[in-house]
Amino acid sequence: MAAHLKKRVYEEFSHVVQIPHEEAPAKKLRLSKPSKSAALHIDLCKATNSTDALQSLLQFARKPVEVESVEGVVRILLEHYYKEADNSVRLKIASLLGLLSKTQGFSPDCIVDDAINTLNNEKSHQVLAQLLDTLLVIGTQLPESPAVRQRLIEMACKHLSDTYFGVRNKCLKLLGCLGMMDTSLTKDSEGQGTSSGGARDVQSIISDYFGDQDPRVRTAALKAMLQLHERGIKIHEIIYDQACRLLSDDYEQVRSAAVQIVWVLSQLYPESIVPIPSSNEEIRLVDDAFGKISHMVSDGSWMVRVQAAKTLGSMLQVSPHFLEQTLDKKLMSDLRRKRTAHERAKELFTSGEFSSGRKWADDAPKERLDTNTVNLIASGACGAFVHGLEDEMFEVRIAAVEALSQLARSSASFAEKCLDFLVDMFNDEIEEVRLQSIHVLREISTHITLREDQLDTVLAVLEDSSRDIREALHELICYTNVSTKECVQLALLELLKNLNKYPTDRNSVWKCLKFLGSRHPTLVLPLVPELLSTHPYFDTPEPDMDDPAYIAVLVLVFNAAKSCPTMPALFSDHTFRHYAYLRDSLSHLVPPLRLPGNGLDLVDSRCGSGSVESAQLFLQQSLNRVSTIQNLEAPGAQDLDLQRLGELQTELAGAADFCATYLRCQLLLMKALQEKLWNMAVPLCLKQNVTATAAAQQILEETYKLEFLYSGLESRQVATIHHVRLQAKALQLILTARSRQGLDPLISSCEKFLQDMESFQRLFLAELPYLQDSFVDQLLELLPRLSSCKPVELVRILQSTLRQSGLLQLRLPEQIHRAAATIIEPTGESDNPLKFTTGLVVALDIDATLEHVQDPQNTVKVQVLYPDGQSHVIHPKPGDFRKPGPDRHRLITQVYLSHSAWTEPSQIEVRLLLAYSSSSTSLSSSPASRLGWSDSIDGLPPPELAVEGTIPFSKPVKVLIMPKPARR
């Protein structure tokens, strides 16, 4: 009986043990993945002709292949390759081999031998080219295999003598992408080489093909050399002469690549000395290259001209003499200087002789230049930018303007010389060119001072119908120096004309005059009596303070008065009153002044140099005191103090708002955790429960504001924000348990909270040392226990931990900026309703300025709120955003409104929203990895991958509209 029982147990045990072995064929699932190779083999065997085989390959190429299946598929393809006679099918197989070699996780070293073998036996040129392309892919996938790399390079050298240009192109590309500096190669069977046999490096082999008969091969050779440079291999200086000869090639692509090679060599060997042909002189290589590339600005191909012009801008090491020759207006042709018509007429006038017209070319220039005395660099660089700025293609003109900008920023003398040329571009027929030239002039404005005639040309652009052009010009005038008081007066008059013609430019014009006044106080001083219409003996009428033109004049004068203490003596009584009014209403445009008389001492005492530092110290001390708060006798007091500090110190407004919001979160949390709420029986605390729920929700919203509304945060601050958010989620979980909604929602909430905990630990692992003894720190110590305990016990642990945890101190980073938006149009001040027919649409123009907004094209939205509660959110087009300066954007768009009929006009609200998406839990593990309290996760919601929402970040503007019923 015992033996029988032992036999039964053994059979049962062997049955249990054999289960994995019986499931071993379940590896058919793994083997079924390479079944793609079997299916491909069947399809290729069924193919009766090359067309069917090609069709099968095309269908196969559309489907993804798993990593495990790649090798099997490659073997099938190679097997069919050897049997296939049709070139097009072999070409497709070669292409597929390259695509399969790129599969992530697959190492193609197992197919190198087969790929090289196919290359040796292939007769078709097109298939050879494709196989070489596949070898390049394989070599790129195996960067750590020098032996494989050497074999591939040798195969490329072997086929460089092929008669088909495509094969030579691929060989050169392979050499450029895989060749190394220390690689020594033997050219055995090359038709174009100087000497066959000897060991040579990659660069000399590639340079042999600079003179290939096919222009496409010459281009490929130049690009292969550039590829070597991009990979960090230093190109030999001996290549320079060969590249310079290719600048006069008949083929456009060759000249384009040659320009790049010449530029690269000029950066590698700027101080090398090269001889000038037909003379005994020598010059620096960078100067010689600059002259040769300058000559390409007159190339027959506009694309080469664009490239040459752009390249000139990056040659900052060129000598000033050659740089200035690019602006020389002397026309050079065949080494003869052609005098201008004005010069010839002057010579004839002084000699008393004019052309009779009887003799052919009797007014031709007589001056001959000795070819031995002419510096060839002059004929190359001479007038390069003149030609570029006058080119028929606007792309060339833009490239020339950009190049001038780069060169002028590095040379003050060159900036002065190119000023006239840039100002002339303000009259270009293409708006993009005008805009670019304005931006360039603004960038180099620190080096220049405009004369009156130049300023006149600049200001003429203020009549342009393009808003972008006008605003760019306002920005330019902000940073421009002018030479005389007449210039200031001229600028003011033109800006006032602009204000009258385009009233929507009001804020831009005022800002422009603010900077104009502060930059030229001594030039504004003699104009003050005329500007303010004051008289030494007679009282003049008080101007209207509602006149935007008068405000513009005051902004100019008050900003000049800040640096000119004698100016307030010229003010009349009403000017002092107007100053007080504007200082309050337009404080961003009117500076603080010390004005004598009438008891007005309006100096801002906070303008001391140490005020910002002291305010910053006060901020940090306020945050440090947070941890000592134990009662709520004065809730929000710190909050209000910090907000007021932000108003007083604009440099710290972002940091003050950030601190105030953080303190608000902490105060809300303290309020929700008051003793009387948690010591009460659950059925008796329903009202307090609602209060705590609202507080938790508000804390969550505030943390999203802290994370996405402020820029300049460091990882430590983000971790602190997420810590507060986790506290709010813990509070929500506790309140869910107290509400007794059932077990299933509680289990789901507990699972979600644990996922958030794990995600926090993963995201902020480096910041955990700064969170010692915090709420999260205590929970992470208990995490193994929390993962296995019951929901009720988890809630109890959370409640005690949350109430015992202290408030976390926040350390301020160097600089915090708050995203802000100001809606300029509509102003919301009009009493005239916007009328339109019911059911149709009316366009409302939106003009807003955005500050410190990251990626506004994807995050900024416009919200329209109707009186009946309807809300529409509009996403502006990317083209509606402009960037006038760093950290500043401009939104100019139209919003289309429509509604059913109303009996009387009503107001709609327009505001800007900042959209955010928090993917903080995207790294969290799947709930399947930890089943927790439930046996199955089928009923659980999926993990929260991202919390999306919007934050209002502009003041709402009210617009009166009136939909009228349609006439019958």
QUIBEL-V728664 format. One record per backbone hydrogen bond with DSSP energy under -0.5 kcal/mol. NH is the residue of the N-H (numbers start at 1). CO is the residue of the C=O. E is the energy in kcal/mol with one decimal. If there is no record, write none. Layout:
NH,CO,E / NH,CO,E
This chain:
5,1,-2.7 / 6,2,-3.0 / 7,3,-2.4 / 8,4,-2.4 / 9,5,-2.8 / 10,6,-2.6 / 11,7,-2.6 / 12,8,-2.8 / 13,9,-3.3 / 14,10,-3.2 / 15,11,-2.3 / 16,12,-2.5 / 17,13,-3.2 / 18,14,-2.1 / 19,15,-0.5 / 19,16,-0.8 / 20,17,-0.6 / 21,17,-0.5 / 22,18,-2.9 / 23,19,-2.1 / 24,20,-0.7 / 25,21,-0.5 / 26,23,-1.8 / 27,24,-2.6 / 28,25,-2.9 / 29,26,-2.5 / 31,27,-3.3 / 32,28,-2.8 / 33,29,-0.5 / 33,30,-0.8 / 34,30,-0.8 / 35,32,-0.5 / 36,33,-1.4 / 37,34,-2.1 / 38,34,-0.9 / 39,35,-3.1 / 40,36,-2.7 / 41,37,-2.6 / 42,38,-2.5 / 43,39,-2.5 / 44,40,-2.7 / 45,41,-2.2 / 46,42,-2.2 / 47,43,-1.1 / 53,49,-2.0 / 54,50,-2.6 / 55,51,-2.2 / 56,52,-2.4 / 57,53,-2.3 / 58,54,-2.3 / 59,55,-2.2 / 60,56,-2.4 / 61,57,-2.1 / 62,58,-0.6 / 62,59,-0.9 / 63,60,-1.5 / 69,66,-0.7 / 70,66,-0.8 / 70,67,-0.9 / 71,67,-0.5 / 73,69,-2.3 / 74,70,-2.7 / 75,71,-2.2 / 76,72,-2.0 / 77,73,-2.5 / 78,74,-2.6 / 79,75,-2.5 / 80,76,-2.3 / 81,77,-2.2 / 82,78,-1.9 / 83,79,-0.8 / 84,80,-1.6 / 90,86,-1.8 / 91,87,-2.5 / 92,88,-1.9 / 93,89,-2.3 / 94,90,-2.7 / 95,91,-2.0 / 96,92,-2.4 / 97,93,-2.3 / 98,94,-1.5 / 99,95,-2.0 / 100,96,-3.0 / 101,97,-1.7 / 102,98,-0.7 / 102,99,-0.9 / 103,100,-1.6 / 106,103,-2.0 / 108,106,-0.6 / 110,107,-0.8 / 111,108,-1.6 / 112,109,-0.8 / 115,111,-2.4 / 116,112,-2.5 / 117,113,-2.3 / 118,114,-2.4 / 119,115,-1.5 / 120,116,-1.8 / 121,117,-1.3 / 122,118,-0.7 / 122,119,-0.6 / 128,124,-2.1 / 129,125,-2.4 / 130,126,-1.8 / 131,127,-2.7 / 132,128,-2.4 / 133,129,-1.7 / 134,130,-2.1 / 135,131,-2.4 / 136,132,-1.9 / 137,133,-1.9 / 138,134,-2.5 / 139,135,-2.8 / 140,136,-2.2 / 141,137,-1.9 / 142,138,-0.9 / 145,142,-1.4 / 146,144,-0.6 / 149,145,-2.3 / 150,146,-2.5 / 151,147,-2.1 / 152,148,-2.4 / 153,149,-2.2 / 154,150,-2.2 / 155,151,-2.0 / 156,152,-2.1 / 157,153,-2.4 / 158,154,-2.1 / 159,155,-1.5 / 160,157,-0.9 / 162,159,-1.7 / 167,164,-0.5 / 168,164,-1.6 / 169,165,-2.6 / 170,166,-2.1 / 171,167,-2.4 / 172,168,-2.4 / 173,169,-2.4 / 174,170,-2.5 / 175,171,-2.3 / 176,172,-2.4 / 177,173,-2.1 / 178,174,-2.2 / 179,175,-2.2 / 183,180,-1.1 / 185,183,-0.5 / 185,200,-3.3 / 187,185,-0.5 / 187,198,-0.7 / 188,186,-1.0 / 191,189,-0.5 / 193,191,-0.6 / 197,187,-2.0 / 200,185,-2.9 / 205,201,-1.5 / 206,202,-2.5 / 207,203,-2.6 / 208,204,-1.1 / 209,205,-0.5 / 209,206,-1.6 / 210,207,-1.6 / 211,208,-0.8 / 212,209,-1.2 / 215,213,-0.5 / 217,214,-0.7 / 218,214,-1.9 / 219,215,-2.4 / 220,216,-2.1 / 221,217,-2.6 / 222,218,-2.1 / 223,219,-2.5 / 224,220,-2.4 / 225,221,-2.0 / 226,222,-2.1 / 227,223,-2.3 / 228,224,-1.9 / 229,225,-1.8 / 230,226,-2.5 / 231,227,-1.5 / 232,229,-1.8 / 233,228,-2.3 / 234,232,-0.5 / 239,236,-1.4 / 240,237,-2.0 / 242,238,-0.6 / 243,239,-2.4 / 244,240,-2.5 / 245,241,-1.8 / 246,242,-1.3 / 247,244,-1.2 / 248,245,-1.2 / 249,246,-1.6 / 255,251,-1.9 / 256,252,-2.2 / 257,253,-2.2 / 258,254,-2.5 / 259,255,-2.1 / 260,256,-1.4 / 261,257,-2.2 / 262,258,-2.7 / 263,259,-2.2 / 264,260,-2.5 / 265,261,-2.5 / 266,262,-1.9 / 267,263,-1.4 / 268,264,-1.8 / 269,265,-2.8 / 272,269,-1.1 / 274,283,-2.9 / 276,281,-2.4 / 277,275,-0.5 / 279,276,-1.2 / 283,274,-2.4 / 285,272,-2.6 / 286,270,-1.7 / 288,284,-2.2 / 289,285,-3.0 / 290,286,-2.0 / 291,287,-2.1 / 292,288,-2.2 / 293,289,-2.8 / 294,290,-2.3 / 295,291,-1.8 / 296,292,-0.8 / 297,294,-1.5 / 298,295,-1.4 / 299,296,-1.8 / 305,301,-2.0 / 306,302,-2.3 / 307,303,-2.2 / 308,304,-2.8 / 309,305,-2.6 / 310,306,-2.5 / 311,307,-2.4 / 312,308,-2.1 / 313,309,-1.1 / 314,310,-0.6 / 314,311,-1.3 / 315,312,-1.5 / 316,314,-1.4 / 318,315,-1.0 / 323,319,-2.1 / 324,320,-2.5 / 325,321,-1.0 / 326,322,-0.6 / 326,323,-1.0 / 327,324,-1.5 / 328,325,-1.5 / 331,338,-0.6 / 332,330,-0.5 / 333,336,-1.5 / 336,333,-1.8 / 338,331,-1.7 / 338,336,-0.6 / 339,337,-0.6 / 344,340,-2.1 / 345,341,-2.4 / 346,342,-2.1 / 347,343,-2.1 / 348,344,-2.3 / 349,345,-2.3 / 350,346,-2.3 / 351,347,-1.8 / 352,348,-1.2 / 353,348,-1.4 / 362,359,-1.3 / 364,361,-1.4 / 373,370,-1.4 / 374,370,-0.6 / 374,371,-0.6 / 376,374,-0.7 / 378,375,-1.7 / 379,375,-0.9 / 380,376,-1.3 / 381,377,-2.8 / 382,378,-1.9 / 383,325,-2.5 / 384,381,-2.0 / 385,326,-1.2 / 386,326,-1.2 / 387,383,-2.7 / 388,384,-2.3 / 389,385,-2.9 / 390,386,-1.0 / 391,388,-1.0 / 396,393,-0.6 / 397,393,-1.6 / 398,394,-2.5 / 399,395,-2.2 / 400,396,-2.5 / 401,397,-2.3 / 402,398,-2.5 / 403,399,-2.3 / 404,400,-2.4 / 405,401,-2.0 / 406,402,-2.0 / 407,403,-2.4 / 408,404,-2.8 / 409,405,-1.8 / 410,406,-0.7 / 410,407,-0.6 / 411,408,-0.7 / 415,411,-1.9 / 416,412,-1.8 / 417,413,-1.7 / 418,414,-2.2 / 419,416,-0.7 / 422,418,-2.2 / 423,419,-2.5 / 424,420,-2.0 / 425,421,-1.1 / 426,423,-1.6 / 427,424,-1.6 / 428,425,-1.7 / 434,430,-2.0 / 435,431,-2.9 / 436,432,-2.2 / 437,433,-2.5 / 438,434,-2.0 / 439,435,-2.2 / 440,436,-2.4 / 441,437,-2.2 / 442,438,-1.9 / 443,439,-1.9 / 444,440,-1.6 / 445,442,-1.0 / 447,444,-1.8 / 448,445,-0.9 / 450,481,-2.7 / 455,451,-2.7 / 456,452,-2.2 / 457,453,-1.6 / 458,454,-2.2 / 459,455,-3.0 / 460,456,-1.2 / 461,458,-1.4 / 462,459,-1.9 / 463,460,-1.3 / 464,461,-2.3 / 470,466,-2.0 / 471,467,-2.6 / 472,468,-2.3 / 473,469,-2.1 / 474,470,-2.3 / 475,471,-2.2 / 476,472,-1.9 / 477,473,-2.6 / 478,474,-1.6 / 479,475,-0.8 / 479,476,-1.0 / 480,477,-0.9 / 481,448,-0.6 / 483,450,-1.2 / 488,484,-1.4 / 489,485,-2.5 / 490,486,-2.7 / 491,487,-2.7 / 492,488,-2.5 / 493,489,-2.5 / 494,490,-2.3 / 495,491,-2.2 / 496,492,-2.4 / 497,493,-2.1 / 498,494,-2.3 / 499,495,-2.3 / 500,496,-2.1 / 501,497,-2.4 / 502,498,-3.0 / 505,502,-2.1 / 506,503,-1.5 / 509,505,-2.7 / 510,506,-2.5 / 511,507,-2.2 / 512,508,-1.9 / 513,509,-2.3 / 514,510,-1.9 / 515,511,-1.7 / 516,512,-2.1 / 517,513,-2.4 / 518,514,-2.0 / 519,515,-1.8 / 520,516,-1.1 / 524,520,-1.6 / 525,521,-1.8 / 526,522,-0.6 / 527,524,-1.4 / 528,524,-0.7 / 528,525,-1.4 / 531,527,-2.8 / 532,528,-2.9 / 533,529,-0.6 / 534,529,-1.7 / 547,544,-1.4 / 548,546,-0.6 / 551,547,-2.0 / 552,548,-2.0 / 553,549,-1.9 / 554,550,-2.4 / 555,551,-2.5 / 556,552,-1.9 / 557,553,-2.4 / 558,554,-3.2 / 559,555,-1.7 / 560,556,-1.5 / 561,557,-2.3 / 562,558,-0.9 / 563,560,-1.0 / 564,561,-0.8 / 567,564,-1.7 / 569,566,-0.7 / 570,567,-2.4 / 571,568,-1.6 / 575,572,-0.7 / 576,572,-1.1 / 576,573,-0.6 / 577,573,-1.4 / 578,574,-2.5 / 579,575,-2.1 / 580,576,-2.1 / 581,577,-2.1 / 582,578,-2.8 / 583,579,-2.8 / 584,580,-1.1 / 585,581,-2.4 / 586,582,-3.0 / 589,586,-1.8 / 590,586,-1.8 / 591,589,-0.5 / 593,602,-0.6 / 595,593,-0.8 / 596,594,-0.5 / 600,597,-2.1 / 601,599,-1.0 / 602,600,-0.6 / 605,603,-0.8 / 607,604,-1.5 / 608,605,-0.5 / 611,608,-1.2 / 614,610,-2.5 / 615,611,-2.4 / 616,612,-2.4 / 617,613,-2.3 / 618,614,-2.2 / 619,615,-2.0 / 620,616,-2.2 / 621,617,-2.4 / 622,618,-2.2 / 623,619,-2.0 / 624,620,-2.2 / 625,621,-1.6 / 626,623,-1.1 / 627,624,-0.6 / 628,625,-1.3 / 629,626,-1.8 / 635,632,-0.8 / 637,634,-1.7 / 640,636,-2.3 / 641,637,-2.1 / 642,638,-2.3 / 643,639,-2.0 / 644,640,-2.2 / 645,641,-2.0 / 646,642,-2.0 / 647,643,-1.4 / 648,644,-1.9 / 649,645,-2.7 / 650,648,-0.7 / 652,649,-1.3 / 653,650,-1.2 / 656,652,-2.9 / 657,653,-2.5 / 658,654,-2.2 / 659,655,-2.5 / 660,656,-2.6 / 661,657,-2.5 / 662,658,-2.2 / 663,659,-2.8 / 664,660,-2.1 / 665,661,-1.9 / 666,662,-2.0 / 667,663,-2.8 / 668,664,-2.4 / 669,665,-2.2 / 670,666,-2.4 / 671,667,-2.3 / 672,668,-2.1 / 673,669,-1.2 / 674,671,-1.1 / 677,674,-0.9 / 678,674,-1.2 / 679,675,-1.8 / 684,681,-1.0 / 685,681,-0.5 / 685,682,-1.4 / 689,685,-2.4 / 690,686,-1.8 / 691,687,-1.7 / 692,688,-2.5 / 693,689,-2.3 / 694,690,-2.3 / 695,691,-2.1 / 696,692,-2.5 / 697,693,-2.3 / 698,694,-2.3 / 699,695,-2.4 / 700,696,-2.1 / 701,697,-2.1 / 702,698,-2.5 / 703,699,-2.4 / 704,700,-1.7 / 705,701,-1.7 / 706,702,-2.5 / 707,703,-2.1 / 708,704,-2.3 / 709,705,-2.5 / 711,817,-2.8 / 718,714,-2.0 / 719,715,-2.3 / 720,716,-2.0 / 721,717,-2.3 / 722,718,-2.5 / 723,719,-1.9 / 724,720,-2.0 / 725,721,-2.2 / 726,722,-2.3 / 727,723,-1.9 / 728,724,-2.2 / 729,725,-2.1 / 730,726,-2.3 / 731,727,-2.3 / 732,728,-2.2 / 733,729,-2.3 / 734,730,-2.3 / 735,731,-2.4 / 736,732,-2.1 / 737,733,-1.9 / 738,734,-2.1 / 739,735,-1.5 / 740,736,-0.5 / 740,737,-0.9 / 741,736,-0.7 / 746,742,-0.8 / 747,743,-2.7 / 748,744,-2.3 / 749,745,-2.3 / 750,746,-2.5 / 751,747,-2.4 / 752,748,-2.2 / 753,749,-2.3 / 754,750,-2.2 / 755,751,-2.0 / 756,752,-2.1 / 757,753,-2.1 / 758,754,-2.4 / 759,755,-2.6 / 760,756,-2.4 / 761,757,-2.3 / 762,758,-2.1 / 763,759,-2.8 / 764,760,-2.4 / 765,762,-0.7 / 767,764,-0.5 / 768,764,-0.7 / 768,765,-0.8 / 770,767,-1.4 / 771,768,-1.7 / 772,769,-0.7 / 774,771,-1.7 / 778,774,-2.1 / 779,775,-1.8 / 780,776,-2.7 / 781,777,-1.3 / 782,778,-1.0 / 783,780,-0.7 / 786,782,-2.8 / 787,783,-2.2 / 788,784,-0.7 / 788,785,-0.8 / 789,785,-1.3 / 794,790,-2.3 / 795,791,-2.4 / 796,792,-2.0 / 797,793,-2.4 / 798,794,-2.6 / 799,795,-2.5 / 800,796,-2.2 / 801,797,-2.5 / 802,798,-2.9 / 803,799,-1.9 / 804,800,-1.6 / 805,801,-1.6 / 811,809,-0.5 / 812,810,-0.5 / 817,711,-2.3 / 819,709,-3.3 / 820,851,-2.0 / 821,953,-1.3 / 822,849,-2.3 / 824,822,-0.7 / 824,847,-2.6 / 825,847,-1.9 / 833,831,-0.6 / 834,960,-2.7 / 835,833,-0.8 / 836,962,-1.6 / 838,964,-3.5 / 839,899,-1.7 / 840,837,-2.0 / 842,897,-1.9 / 844,895,-3.1 / 845,843,-0.6 / 846,893,-3.3 / 847,825,-2.6 / 848,891,-2.6 / 849,822,-2.4 / 850,889,-3.0 / 851,820,-2.7 / 852,887,-3.0 / 854,852,-0.6 / 858,855,-1.2 / 859,855,-1.2 / 860,856,-2.2 / 861,913,-2.4 / 862,874,-3.0 / 863,911,-3.1 / 864,872,-3.1 / 865,909,-2.8 / 866,864,-0.5 / 866,870,-2.8 / 869,866,-1.9 / 872,864,-2.7 / 874,862,-3.5 / 874,872,-0.5 / 876,874,-0.7 / 880,877,-1.9 / 881,878,-1.4 / 882,890,-2.6 / 885,888,-0.8 / 888,885,-1.7 / 889,850,-2.7 / 890,882,-2.7 / 891,848,-3.0 / 892,880,-2.5 / 892,890,-0.6 / 893,846,-2.3 / 895,844,-2.6 / 897,842,-2.9 / 897,895,-0.6 / 902,963,-1.7 / 906,961,-2.0 / 908,959,-2.8 / 909,865,-2.3 / 910,957,-2.5 / 911,863,-2.1 / 913,861,-3.1 / 914,951,-2.5 / 915,859,-3.4 / 915,913,-0.6 / 916,949,-2.6 / 918,947,-2.8 / 919,917,-0.7 / 922,919,-1.6 / 924,921,-1.3 / 929,926,-1.9 / 930,927,-1.3 / 934,931,-1.2 / 940,937,-1.2 / 945,943,-0.8 / 947,918,-2.0 / 948,946,-0.6 / 949,916,-1.8 / 951,914,-2.0 / 953,912,-1.9 / 954,912,-0.6 / 957,910,-2.7 / 959,908,-2.5 / 961,906,-2.7 / 961,959,-0.5 / 962,834,-2.7 / 964,836,-3.2 / 964,962,-0.5
